[in-house]
Amino acid sequence: MTILLILALVAAMGATAYVLVRGVIAMANGKENNGAKQQEWMRKRVLYQGIAIAIVAVILLIAGGGRS
């Protein structure tokens, strides 16, 4: 179970990095210059970051073993 969560965390972090780099490159090239597309990239980045944080929280809860 923990291995599966770690793999999901790596995937979420990779997706976050990909969307971040893709958005920065698109902004630098000026291809997608409209604000709506930039907002879409930012929303995707925030979504993937939120997923990664949630997975980290679950991993920490499991690692804690229910200690008080």
LOFIKOL-162382 format. One line per 3 residues: number of its first residue (from 1); for each residue x, y, z of C-alpha. Coordinates in nm, 4 decimals. Layout:
<pts>
NUM	X/Y/Z  ...
</pts>
This chain:
<pts>
1	0.0000/0.0000/0.0000  0.2791/0.2428/0.0910  0.4664/0.1662/-0.2315
4	0.1527/0.2455/-0.4297  0.1149/0.5777/-0.2475  0.4787/0.6667/-0.3081
7	0.4402/0.5905/-0.6797  0.1255/0.8055/-0.6884  0.3164/1.0844/-0.5132
10	0.5997/1.0684/-0.7660  0.3448/1.0783/-1.0494  0.1678/1.3804/-0.8973
13	0.4981/1.5624/-0.8456  0.6015/1.4834/-1.2021  0.2704/1.6111/-1.3355
16	0.3109/1.9304/-1.1334  0.6600/1.9880/-1.2686  0.5492/1.9144/-1.6260
19	0.2576/2.1575/-1.6125  0.4748/2.4241/-1.4485  0.7491/2.3977/-1.7114
22	0.4973/2.3766/-1.9956  0.3187/2.6895/-1.8740  0.6416/2.8865/-1.8318
25	0.7683/2.7858/-2.1767  0.4353/2.8748/-2.3377  0.4383/3.2131/-2.1653
28	0.7999/3.2801/-2.2657  0.7386/3.1874/-2.6291  0.4272/3.4018/-2.6459
31	0.2339/3.1281/-2.8260  -0.0463/3.1148/-2.5721  -0.0610/3.4798/-2.4836
34	-0.4236/3.4953/-2.3752  -0.5047/3.5088/-2.0068  -0.7544/3.2231/-2.0172
37	-0.4946/2.9706/-2.1274  -0.2486/3.0880/-1.8616  -0.5204/3.0525/-1.5973
40	-0.5869/2.6989/-1.7200  -0.2186/2.6086/-1.6765  -0.2173/2.7598/-1.3269
43	-0.5337/2.5729/-1.2255  -0.3836/2.2433/-1.3426  -0.0644/2.3125/-1.1474
46	-0.2552/2.3936/-0.8299  -0.4696/2.0813/-0.8744  -0.1669/1.8540/-0.9076
49	0.0033/2.0224/-0.6129  -0.3081/1.9667/-0.4022  -0.3161/1.6004/-0.4984
52	0.0516/1.5642/-0.4057  -0.0054/1.7290/-0.0666  -0.3026/1.5028/0.0034
55	-0.0955/1.1947/-0.0794  0.1837/1.3143/0.1520  -0.0737/1.3603/0.4299
58	-0.2016/1.0044/0.3809  0.1534/0.8660/0.3822  0.2286/1.0524/0.7062
61	-0.0916/0.9246/0.8675  -0.0041/0.5679/0.7734  0.3555/0.6094/0.8923
64	0.2353/0.7501/1.2243  0.0511/0.4264/1.2953  -0.2298/0.5970/1.4832
67	-0.0106/0.7170/1.7694  -0.1596/0.9798/1.9962
</pts>
